[in-house]
């Protein structure tokens, strides 16, 4: 049993490493690109019944990159952070998904600067108490595959902010794929 558990953990780690990519989305002609520059403390395994209703990233850094650094920057390029969205996809053969998470955030990222968020939730009771995770917790089986675990990949679907003092549209969403999470019944 211990060897099987170690093999499953190794498989989840492999999926996590292969599923990680870095990406950014651009803004309007205001000249700012927002990017997830670093993150730490993402759990690779959670128990759907023992998570306490909250799964968090220990720390995530959002970087504001000046698209044309030779053109200079100004305080008008500061981005006021407003919200973020986490979207889930399956890393196994199942198709049922928990609902997306949308949360408000606040803070300002100056042009060329970085903002750090600690303990940013990526799953709450909205995800854990809805299928397929609620079914896994109640029955010990994934409703799609019949297996004892569900592998999810989460990505930042959008990170919304606005540049104060301008009439430009807010930055486009950034897309960043985080490693997979394996949820397992107790």
Secondary structure, DSSP 8 states (H G I E B T S, - for coil): -HHHHHHHHHHHHHHHHHT----EEE-STT-EEEEEEEEE---SEEETTTSTT-EEEEEEEEEEEETTGGG---GGG-EEEEEEEEEEEESSS-------EEEE---EE-TT-EEEEEEEEEE-HHHHTSTTHHHHHHHSS-TTT-SSEEEEEEEEEEEEEEETT--S-------EEEEEEEEE--
